[in-house]
Each structure stands twice: as structure tokens, then as C-alpha cells.
Amino acid sequence: MSTYMTLMEIVHNWPLVILALALLMVFKPLLFGCAKAAVLVVKPKLTKEERLQRRQMRDAMMLKRMLNSMEGSPSHVAELQALASRV
């Protein structure tokens, strides 16, 4: 005896498979909504202020990293410093 379903068992349960797929298609938006709600319970979205602060911090860190890596011409360094002062 095999542990896999035989072809006869699949054919025998074919109406149940079709019914399950039909129910899944009908309730698909509800299931996706429940899944999204569960994700938001575990990991809530950031507020606009928090996103703005993170973006500003990321930009400042990027400019600082670029300034530290610049060993080239002073004009590039001056330009990056001017950009950093605007942030």
C-alpha cells in the first residue's frame, strides 16, 4: 500500500475538491483581509512622522558615509557638505 492517494481516491473525492476550490474563490477577499489584519496586529505600520524621521536619518547617514569615503577632489567634498547642510 502506498501512502499517497491513489487515482481512484482522488476521483472519488473530486466533488469535494471542486467545492473547496469554489469556496476558496468566493471567500478569497475575506481571507486576504483577515491575513492582512493579522499582519498589522503583529507588525503595525509606522506613522508619517516616524517614516519621515527614518528617511531623514537614512539620508544623513548616507551623506556622512559619502563624505567619509571621499578622498578625491575638494569640490566633491564641498558639494556633499552643502547637501548635508540642507538636510
C-alpha positions as CSV (number, residue, x, y, z in Angstrom):
1,M,0.0,0.0,0.0
2,S,1.2,3.4,-0.9
3,T,0.9,6.4,1.4
4,Y,0.0,8.6,-1.5
5,M,-3.6,9.0,-2.6
6,T,-4.4,6.7,-5.4
7,L,-6.1,7.9,-8.6
8,M,-9.4,6.3,-7.5
9,E,-9.4,8.2,-4.2
10,I,-8.8,11.5,-6.0
11,V,-11.6,10.7,-8.5
12,H,-13.9,9.7,-5.6
13,N,-13.2,12.9,-3.8
14,W,-13.3,15.1,-6.9
15,P,-16.6,16.9,-6.0
16,L,-15.2,17.8,-2.6
17,V,-12.1,19.2,-4.2
18,I,-14.2,21.3,-6.6
19,L,-16.3,22.5,-3.7
20,A,-13.3,23.5,-1.7
21,L,-11.8,25.4,-4.6
22,A,-15.1,27.2,-5.2
23,L,-15.4,28.2,-1.6
24,L,-11.8,29.4,-1.6
25,M,-12.5,31.6,-4.7
26,V,-15.7,33.0,-3.1
27,F,-14.1,33.9,0.2
28,K,-10.7,34.9,-1.2
29,P,-11.1,38.6,-0.4
30,L,-12.2,37.8,3.1
31,L,-9.3,35.5,3.7
32,F,-6.8,38.1,2.4
33,G,-8.3,40.8,4.6
34,C,-8.0,38.6,7.7
35,A,-4.4,37.8,6.8
36,K,-3.6,41.5,6.4
37,A,-5.3,42.3,9.7
38,A,-3.2,39.6,11.4
39,V,0.0,41.0,10.0
40,L,-1.0,44.5,11.2
41,V,-1.6,43.2,14.7
42,V,1.9,41.7,14.8
43,K,3.7,44.5,12.9
44,P,1.8,47.8,12.9
45,K,2.5,50.4,10.3
46,L,4.8,53.4,11.1
47,T,3.2,56.8,11.4
48,K,4.1,59.5,8.9
49,E,6.4,61.3,11.4
50,E,8.3,58.0,12.1
51,R,8.7,57.4,8.4
52,L,9.9,61.0,7.8
53,Q,12.4,60.6,10.7
54,R,13.7,57.3,9.4
55,R,14.1,58.7,5.9
56,Q,16.0,61.8,7.2
57,M,18.3,59.6,9.3
58,R,19.0,57.3,6.4
59,D,19.8,60.3,4.1
60,A,22.0,61.9,6.7
61,M,23.9,58.6,7.3
62,M,24.3,58.2,3.5
63,L,25.7,61.7,3.2
64,K,28.1,61.1,6.1
65,R,29.2,57.8,4.6
66,M,29.8,59.5,1.3
67,L,31.8,62.3,3.0
68,N,33.9,59.8,4.8
69,S,34.6,57.8,1.7
70,M,35.6,60.9,-0.4
71,E,39.3,61.2,-0.7
72,G,39.1,62.9,-4.0
73,S,38.7,66.4,-5.1
74,P,37.7,69.1,-2.5
75,S,34.9,70.3,-4.8
76,H,33.1,67.0,-4.3
77,V,33.5,67.3,-0.6
78,A,32.2,70.9,-0.6
79,E,29.2,69.8,-2.7
80,L,28.4,67.0,-0.3
81,Q,28.7,69.3,2.7
82,A,26.3,71.7,1.1
83,L,23.8,68.9,0.5
84,A,24.3,67.8,4.1
85,S,23.6,71.2,5.4
86,R,20.2,71.2,3.7
87,V,19.0,68.1,5.5
